[in-house]
Amino acid sequence: MIFPLSIFVLSLAAIVIMIAVRLSAIRKGQITTIDQSFQFFLPVQQKIDWLAVVIVLACRDGLKYLFLQTLFFFHRLAGWLKIAGHQIEKRFAGIIDMVHGRGAMDKKGAVSFFLREIEEDRAGSSPYKIHLRHK
């Protein structure tokens, strides 16, 4: 971690120094902004240009990797949320079915008998003639 950071700091310092030297040369009148004949430390300039290209490419690759990892994370998260949603839906569907009486008609127990009586009353064939509807 320290090595890439030190390379970045050194290249940034070299770029800043190069810009400062160019600006001071322009102010002193040694070069104009159009003049391309002034070559100040050509090997250093080439190295700075190469480092700038490397930094730009590394940033591009790093951002691409970060974007893809974020995309994969949200894809996995969507899958997990889908599974959790199905589990919650199953749990509440069972509770709702119990409240509505679905699946409890064939089971033996007080609730089943009560629901069967309600169903028979609604059908009109109840032997007890329980009237649940208010007039």
HELIX and SHEET records of a PDB file:
HELIX    1   1 ILE A    2  LYS A   28  1                                  27    
HELIX    2   2 LEU A   42  HIS A  100  1                                  59    
HELIX    3   3 ALA A  110  ALA A  123  1                                  14    
END                                                                             
